Amino acid sequence: MTELHPVDDGQAHALAAVAGVRPADRNPYLVYVGGLDSAESRRTMAGCLAEIARMLGYGDAVAVP
């Protein structure tokens, strides 16, 4: 799992909006999974959310709006 690192360059959110991608600190999947206490919980929930994303037609759970 990728660690979240805060970005405060004043342009990260503007760039993400143009690209149609949320920055990591605004992505619900990354914030939720990254906030879980144990590695086992993060791994389990990431797998469950990835499966739900596939069922919804997304290739990656991070890409789900």
Order of alpha helices (4+ residues) and beta strands (2+ residues): alpha-alpha-alpha
